[in-house]
Amino acid sequence: MRFPIFLSPKMILIVPPIAIIIGILVAAIWWARSGSRNGIAIKTGILASGIIGLGFVLLSLYDIRTSHSSTAAIGYIFLPYCAFLVFAAAYLIGWSIATIVLAVCGRFWKKWDIKQKKWSVYVAVCIVALSGFWAFKTTARNLLLKKAYISTSELELNTLYGKAASHEDIELMGNLVKNPNTSENLLRRIYSSIPDSTFKSPGSGYSRVFSELARNKKTPPDILASLSEKRPYERVPIATNPNTPLNVLEQLAEDKDSQVRTWLCENHNVTREILTKLKNDPDKIVRNHADSSFRRRGFSDK
């Protein structure tokens, strides 16, 4: 799917910061030309803080309320602290940009006669430089992660995997596994590169990679079988994966976790024999799901 240029990932990441900076510049120049020159940088900083901070709060609230994650409500606890940091950072950036603008105006447009202390200009330049560097690194990082998730080129995906493997970039590796265009061969390479010591820990840094491997419909059956043995924490997505081999499905039908047995009923590759067994499961929810799947697939009790 092709997006209009103004909705492309690069433009979405780049345009809003540019628009905010232009707004700050316009506000600073307008206040300077209006004749009221006391505290222009401070007023501009407050304006920037209000716009950026309020935007952050509203966007965060929207993300929390629309999230399908069961732990999304935790965001309400951390939101005030994050909002404070964003308000403070936005004020410093707004103040810094206005200070630099006023210093330039006072230097080249004598009629404005704006005096800025040298130390404040130096501090402002440092803040803007650091903010620009952080914004550049963050934007580049987000674009890299986006590319790993949506790229269709086999060569590009292999190049990204090389970066992920050489830098032990687990987040990038997780996005590669999540990409539906990632080939079976590359999935094998990713799986074989994971250290054995990480399989046993439920809080392993590779947890997202394991989870995406368990969900990916291109993951080879032998890897899913291996995951089911080494990573019991991924049994639910493995139970629903259409690539999961029959012998693993039979093992999952006897799993101690009723949630695993429940989701197993939704796997279209589950045999009539397995569903018949699950229809007599001790757990009522499992029995109901098994019975529903049994009838939906047209199986007969005879």
C-alpha positions as CSV (number, residue, x, y, z in Angstrom):
1,M,0.0,0.0,0.0
2,R,1.4,3.4,-1.0
3,F,0.7,6.4,1.2
4,P,0.5,10.0,0.2
5,I,3.8,11.7,0.7
6,F,2.5,13.7,3.7
7,L,1.5,10.4,5.4
8,S,4.7,8.5,4.7
9,P,6.7,7.3,7.8
10,K,9.5,9.7,7.2
11,M,7.1,12.7,6.9
12,I,5.1,11.8,9.9
13,L,8.4,11.7,12.0
14,I,9.9,14.9,10.5
15,V,7.1,17.3,9.7
16,P,5.6,17.9,13.3
17,P,9.0,18.9,14.9
18,I,9.7,21.3,11.9
19,A,6.2,22.8,12.3
20,I,6.7,23.3,16.0
21,I,10.1,24.9,15.5
22,I,8.7,27.3,12.9
23,G,5.9,28.2,15.3
24,I,8.4,29.0,18.0
25,L,10.4,31.1,15.7
26,V,7.3,33.0,14.5
27,A,6.2,33.6,18.1
28,A,9.7,34.9,19.1
29,I,9.9,37.3,16.2
30,W,6.4,38.5,16.5
31,W,6.9,39.3,20.2
32,A,10.2,41.0,19.4
33,R,8.6,43.3,16.8
34,S,5.6,44.1,18.9
35,G,7.7,46.3,21.2
36,S,7.3,44.3,24.4
37,R,10.8,42.9,24.6
38,N,10.9,41.9,28.3
39,G,11.0,38.1,28.8
40,I,10.5,37.3,25.2
41,A,12.5,34.0,25.5
42,I,10.7,33.1,28.6
43,K,7.3,33.7,27.1
44,T,8.3,31.7,24.0
45,G,9.5,28.8,26.2
46,I,6.1,28.8,28.1
47,L,4.3,28.8,24.7
48,A,6.3,25.9,23.4
49,S,6.0,24.0,26.7
50,G,2.2,24.4,26.6
51,I,1.8,23.3,23.0
52,I,4.2,20.3,23.0
53,G,3.3,19.2,26.6
54,L,-0.4,19.3,26.0
55,G,0.0,17.5,22.7
56,F,2.0,14.8,24.4
57,V,-0.6,14.3,27.2
58,L,-3.5,14.1,24.7
59,L,-1.7,11.7,22.4
60,S,-0.6,9.5,25.4
61,L,-4.2,9.4,26.8
62,Y,-5.5,8.4,23.4
63,D,-2.8,5.6,23.0
64,I,-3.6,4.3,26.5
65,R,-7.4,4.3,26.0
66,T,-7.2,2.7,22.5
67,S,-4.6,0.1,23.4
68,H,-5.5,-3.5,23.4
69,S,-2.8,-4.4,25.9
70,S,-4.0,-5.7,29.2
71,T,-1.3,-3.6,31.0
72,A,-2.0,-0.4,29.1
73,A,-3.6,1.2,32.3
74,I,-0.2,1.2,33.9
75,G,0.5,4.2,31.6
76,Y,-1.8,6.4,33.8
77,I,0.7,5.9,36.6
78,F,3.8,7.0,34.6
79,L,2.0,9.7,32.6
80,P,2.4,12.6,35.1
81,Y,6.2,12.0,35.4
82,C,6.7,11.7,31.7
83,A,4.5,14.8,31.1
84,F,6.6,16.8,33.5
85,L,9.8,15.9,31.7
86,V,8.2,16.8,28.3
87,F,6.9,20.1,29.6
88,A,10.4,21.0,31.0
89,A,12.2,19.9,27.9
90,A,9.8,21.8,25.6
91,Y,10.3,24.9,27.7
92,L,14.1,24.7,27.5
93,I,13.9,24.1,23.7
94,G,11.5,27.0,23.2
95,W,13.6,29.3,25.4
96,S,16.8,28.3,23.6
97,I,15.5,28.8,20.1
98,A,14.0,32.2,21.0
99,T,17.3,33.2,22.7
100,I,19.3,32.4,19.6
101,V,16.8,34.1,17.3
102,L,16.9,37.3,19.4
103,A,20.7,37.2,19.5
104,V,20.8,37.0,15.8
105,C,18.2,39.8,15.4
106,G,20.1,42.0,17.8
107,R,23.3,41.4,15.9
108,F,22.0,42.1,12.4
109,W,19.0,44.3,12.9
110,K,20.1,47.2,15.1
111,K,16.7,48.9,15.1
112,W,15.5,46.1,17.3
113,D,18.2,46.8,19.9
114,I,17.7,43.5,21.7
115,K,20.5,42.7,24.2
116,Q,21.1,39.1,25.0
117,K,23.7,38.0,27.6
118,K,26.5,36.0,26.0
119,W,26.2,33.1,28.6
120,S,22.5,32.7,27.8
121,V,23.3,32.5,24.1
122,Y,26.0,29.8,24.7
123,V,23.6,27.8,26.9
124,A,20.9,28.1,24.3
125,V,23.2,26.9,21.5
126,C,24.2,23.9,23.5
127,I,20.6,23.0,24.4
128,V,19.5,23.3,20.7
129,A,22.5,21.3,19.5
130,L,21.9,18.5,22.0
131,S,18.2,18.5,21.2
132,G,18.9,18.3,17.5
133,F,21.3,15.5,18.0
134,W,18.8,13.5,20.1
135,A,16.0,14.2,17.6
136,F,18.2,13.1,14.7
137,K,19.2,9.8,16.5
138,T,15.6,9.1,17.6
139,T,14.2,9.7,14.1
140,A,16.9,7.6,12.5
141,R,16.2,4.8,15.0
142,N,12.5,4.9,14.4
143,L,12.9,4.8,10.7
144,L,15.3,1.8,11.0
145,L,12.7,-0.1,13.1
146,K,9.9,0.9,10.7
147,K,12.0,-0.4,7.8
148,A,12.6,-3.7,9.5
149,Y,8.9,-4.2,10.0
150,I,7.6,-3.1,6.5
151,S,10.5,-3.8,4.1
152,T,9.8,-6.3,1.3
153,S,13.3,-6.5,-0.1
154,E,15.2,-9.8,0.8
155,L,18.5,-8.0,0.4
156,E,17.5,-5.2,2.7
157,L,16.1,-7.5,5.3
158,N,19.3,-9.5,5.3
159,T,21.3,-6.3,5.7
160,L,19.1,-5.3,8.6
161,Y,19.7,-8.7,10.2
162,G,23.4,-8.2,9.8
163,K,23.1,-4.9,11.8
164,A,20.9,-6.5,14.4
165,A,23.3,-9.5,14.9
166,S,26.5,-7.5,15.0
167,H,25.1,-5.0,17.5
168,E,22.9,-7.5,19.4
169,D,20.0,-5.3,18.7
170,I,17.1,-7.4,20.0
171,E,14.4,-4.8,19.2
172,L,15.5,-4.6,15.6
173,M,15.6,-8.4,15.4
174,G,12.1,-8.6,16.9
175,N,10.7,-6.3,14.1
176,L,12.4,-8.4,11.5
177,V,10.7,-11.6,12.8
178,K,7.4,-9.7,13.0
179,N,7.7,-8.6,9.3
180,P,5.4,-10.9,7.2
181,N,7.9,-10.6,4.3
182,T,10.8,-12.1,6.2
183,S,11.7,-15.4,4.6
184,E,11.8,-18.8,6.2
185,N,15.6,-18.9,5.7
186,L,16.1,-15.6,7.5
187,L,13.9,-16.8,10.4
188,R,16.1,-19.9,10.7
189,R,19.2,-17.6,10.8
190,I,17.6,-15.5,13.5
191,Y,16.6,-18.4,15.6
192,S,20.0,-20.1,15.4
193,S,21.7,-16.9,16.5
194,I,19.9,-16.7,19.8
195,P,22.0,-17.8,22.8
196,D,20.8,-21.0,24.5
197,S,21.1,-19.4,27.9
198,T,18.2,-17.0,27.0
199,F,15.6,-19.6,26.5
200,K,15.1,-20.5,30.2
201,S,14.4,-17.0,31.6
202,P,10.8,-15.7,31.3
203,G,12.1,-12.1,31.4
204,S,14.8,-12.7,28.8
205,G,15.7,-9.8,26.5
206,Y,14.9,-12.1,23.6
207,S,11.3,-12.6,24.9
208,R,9.8,-10.5,22.1
209,V,11.8,-12.4,19.4
210,F,10.5,-15.7,20.9
211,S,7.0,-14.4,20.9
212,E,7.1,-13.1,17.3
213,L,8.6,-16.4,16.2
214,A,5.8,-18.3,17.8
215,R,3.2,-16.1,16.1
216,N,4.8,-15.8,12.6
217,K,3.0,-18.1,10.1
218,K,6.2,-18.6,8.2
219,T,8.1,-20.0,11.2
220,P,9.2,-23.5,10.2
221,P,7.5,-26.4,12.1
222,D,10.8,-27.7,13.5
223,I,11.5,-24.3,15.1
224,L,8.0,-24.2,16.6
225,A,8.5,-27.7,18.0
226,S,11.8,-26.6,19.5
227,L,10.3,-23.5,20.9
228,S,7.5,-25.5,22.6
229,E,10.1,-27.5,24.5
230,K,12.5,-24.6,25.3
231,R,10.0,-21.8,25.8
232,P,6.9,-22.9,27.7
233,Y,6.0,-19.2,28.0
234,E,5.1,-19.1,24.2
235,R,2.8,-22.1,24.2
236,V,-0.4,-20.1,23.6
237,P,0.8,-18.5,20.2
238,I,2.4,-21.8,19.3
239,A,-1.0,-23.5,19.9
240,T,-2.7,-21.2,17.4
241,N,0.1,-21.2,14.7
242,P,-1.0,-23.1,11.6
243,N,2.6,-24.3,11.1
244,T,2.8,-26.1,14.4
245,P,3.3,-29.9,13.7
246,L,0.7,-32.4,14.7
247,N,2.8,-34.1,17.4
248,V,3.2,-30.8,19.1
249,L,-0.5,-30.1,18.9
250,E,-1.2,-33.5,20.6
251,Q,1.2,-32.6,23.4
252,L,-0.4,-29.2,23.9
253,A,-3.8,-30.9,24.2
254,E,-2.5,-32.3,27.5
255,D,-0.9,-29.0,28.6
256,K,-1.5,-28.1,32.3
257,D,-2.5,-24.5,31.3
258,S,-6.2,-24.4,30.4
259,Q,-5.6,-21.3,28.4
260,V,-3.3,-23.2,26.1
261,R,-5.9,-25.9,25.6
262,T,-8.6,-23.3,25.0
263,W,-6.6,-21.5,22.2
264,L,-5.6,-24.9,20.7
265,C,-9.2,-25.4,19.8
266,E,-9.0,-22.4,17.4
267,N,-6.2,-23.9,15.4
268,H,-7.7,-25.1,12.1
269,N,-5.1,-27.9,11.9
270,V,-6.3,-29.6,15.1
271,T,-7.6,-33.0,14.3
272,R,-11.0,-34.5,15.0
273,E,-9.4,-36.8,17.6
274,I,-7.8,-33.9,19.5
275,L,-11.1,-31.9,19.5
276,T,-13.0,-35.0,20.7
277,K,-10.5,-35.3,23.6
278,L,-10.8,-31.6,24.4
279,K,-14.6,-31.8,24.4
280,N,-14.2,-34.0,27.5
281,D,-11.7,-31.6,29.1
282,P,-12.1,-31.0,32.9
283,D,-12.3,-27.2,32.2
284,K,-15.7,-26.0,31.1
285,I,-14.3,-23.2,28.9
286,V,-12.1,-25.6,27.1
287,R,-15.0,-28.0,26.5
288,N,-17.2,-25.1,25.2
289,H,-14.5,-24.0,22.7
290,A,-13.8,-27.5,21.6
291,D,-17.5,-28.2,21.0
292,S,-17.9,-25.0,19.1
293,S,-14.8,-25.7,16.9
294,F,-16.0,-29.3,16.4
295,R,-19.4,-28.2,15.1
296,R,-17.9,-25.3,13.0
297,R,-15.7,-27.7,11.2
298,G,-18.5,-30.0,10.4
299,F,-17.2,-33.0,12.4
300,S,-19.7,-35.7,13.4
301,D,-19.9,-37.5,16.8
302,K,-20.5,-40.8,15.0
